[in-house]
Amino acid sequence: MAKHIRLICLSIALILLSTGCNRTQPPKQDELNVAAASNLTDAFTELGKEFTARTGVKVVYSFGATADLAKQIENHAPFDVFASADVENVDKLASKALLTEGTRQLYARGRLVLWVPPDSRLALARLEDLSKPEVEHIGIAKPEVAPYGRATVEALRALNLWPQL
């Protein structure tokens, strides 16, 4: 099973390597500069280790909010790969001819989840449970720069929970 998962991960990495940014300077042959959404940090760090072990090419990451990374690309940051958490920022970069044509790939689909720390006494099973009086704090990604934050706000608005939260 672990070999199967590694093969899938390596396949994703190879797909991502074909998703390129237009650069104003040639890339180093022994280094791959990757701009990736923060929620990809753990997975991509593991992928990078595997990729480097198999190819000898060092992976250098810049993890951050998708919109912030897109702005860096607009300002000619030297990225070889852009792994966005949404398609809107990729569309915007493509419309400005800042991506290498024909390299866009959908690599994953995200899902919003309600997570509660294991040691919590709160019994929350659905988003609507966030309106319970015992819920004092919630945390979401910053909607202005993070696609999952925007999606969370949209979901909470659709359920009429946003005004009270």
C-alpha positions in Angstrom: 0.0 0.0 0.0 2.8 2.5 0.9 4.4 1.9 -2.5 1.1 2.5 -4.2 0.7 5.8 -2.4 4.3 6.8 -3.2 3.7 6.0 -6.9 0.5 8.2 -6.9 2.4 11.0 -5.1 5.3 10.8 -7.6 2.8 10.9 -10.5 1.3 14.1 -9.0 4.7 15.6 -8.8 5.5 14.8 -12.4 2.2 16.3 -13.4 3.1 19.4 -11.4 6.5 19.6 -13.1 4.7 20.1 -16.4 2.8 23.1 -15.0 5.2 26.0 -15.5 5.5 29.7 -15.1 7.1 31.9 -17.7 10.4 33.0 -16.4 12.5 36.0 -17.3 15.7 34.1 -16.5 16.6 30.5 -17.3 16.0 27.9 -14.5 19.0 26.2 -12.8 19.3 22.7 -14.1 19.8 21.3 -10.6 17.0 23.2 -8.9 13.2 23.4 -9.2 11.5 26.5 -7.8 8.0 25.7 -6.7 5.3 28.2 -5.5 2.6 26.3 -3.7 -0.4 27.0 -1.6 0.2 26.7 2.1 -2.2 23.8 2.5 0.2 21.8 0.3 3.2 22.2 2.6 3.2 18.7 4.2 2.4 16.8 1.0 4.8 18.7 -1.2 7.6 18.5 1.3 7.4 14.8 1.1 7.0 14.8 -2.7 10.1 17.0 -2.9 12.2 14.6 -0.9 11.1 11.7 -3.2 11.6 13.8 -6.3 15.1 14.9 -5.3 16.1 11.3 -4.3 15.0 10.0 -7.8 16.3 12.9 -9.9 19.0 14.7 -8.0 17.1 17.9 -8.6 16.7 20.0 -5.5 13.2 21.4 -4.9 13.0 24.9 -3.4 9.6 25.9 -2.1 7.8 29.1 -1.5 4.6 28.2 0.4 2.0 30.9 0.9 -1.5 32.2 0.2 -2.4 31.5 -3.4 -3.2 35.2 -4.2 0.1 36.3 -2.7 2.0 33.8 -4.8 0.1 34.9 -7.9 1.2 38.5 -7.2 4.8 37.4 -6.9 4.5 35.7 -10.3 3.0 38.9 -11.7 6.1 40.6 -10.4 8.3 38.1 -12.2 9.3 35.8 -9.2 11.5 33.0 -10.6 9.1 30.1 -10.1 9.2 27.0 -12.3 5.9 25.6 -11.0 2.8 27.2 -9.5 0.5 24.9 -7.5 -2.5 27.0 -6.8 -5.4 26.3 -4.4 -7.9 27.6 -7.0 -8.3 28.0 -10.7 -9.2 31.7 -10.6 -5.6 32.8 -9.8 -4.3 30.5 -12.5 -6.8 31.9 -15.0 -5.7 35.4 -14.2 -2.1 34.6 -14.7 -2.8 32.8 -17.9 -4.8 35.8 -19.2 -1.7 37.9 -18.7 0.5 35.3 -20.5 2.5 34.6 -17.3 2.2 30.8 -17.5 3.8 28.6 -20.0 1.1 27.7 -22.5 -0.2 24.2 -22.4 1.1 23.4 -19.0 -2.0 23.8 -16.8 -3.1 20.6 -15.0 -5.8 20.0 -12.4 -3.9 18.1 -9.7 -6.5 17.8 -6.9 -9.9 18.7 -5.7 -10.4 20.2 -2.2 -13.1 19.6 0.4 -14.1 21.8 3.2 -14.2 20.0 6.6 -15.3 20.8 10.1 -12.4 19.9 12.4 -12.4 19.9 16.2 -9.3 19.1 18.3 -9.5 15.5 19.6 -9.4 16.7 23.2 -12.3 19.1 22.8 -15.5 18.6 24.6 -17.5 20.1 21.8 -19.8 17.8 19.9 -19.9 19.2 16.4 -20.9 17.1 13.4 -22.1 19.7 10.9 -21.5 23.4 10.0 -24.8 24.3 11.6 -23.4 23.2 14.9 -21.1 26.2 14.9 -24.0 28.3 16.1 -24.2 26.4 19.4 -23.6 28.7 22.3 -20.6 26.6 23.6 -18.7 27.4 20.4 -16.5 30.4 21.3 -14.0 30.5 18.5 -13.7 29.3 15.0 -10.7 29.6 12.6 -10.7 29.9 8.9 -8.2 30.8 6.2 -8.0 34.5 5.3 -10.7 34.9 2.6 -9.0 37.8 0.9 -6.0 35.6 -0.1 -6.9 32.0 0.5 -9.4 30.1 -1.7 -10.4 27.8 1.2 -11.2 30.8 3.3 -13.4 32.2 0.5 -15.1 28.8 0.1 -15.7 28.6 3.9 -17.3 32.1 3.9 -19.5 31.1 0.9 -20.6 27.9 2.7 -21.4 29.7 5.9 -23.4 32.4 4.0 -25.3 29.7 2.1 -26.4 28.3 5.5 -27.2 31.7 6.9 -24.5 31.2 9.6 -22.1 33.9 8.5 -23.9 36.9 10.1 -24.0 35.3 13.6 -20.5 33.9 13.4 
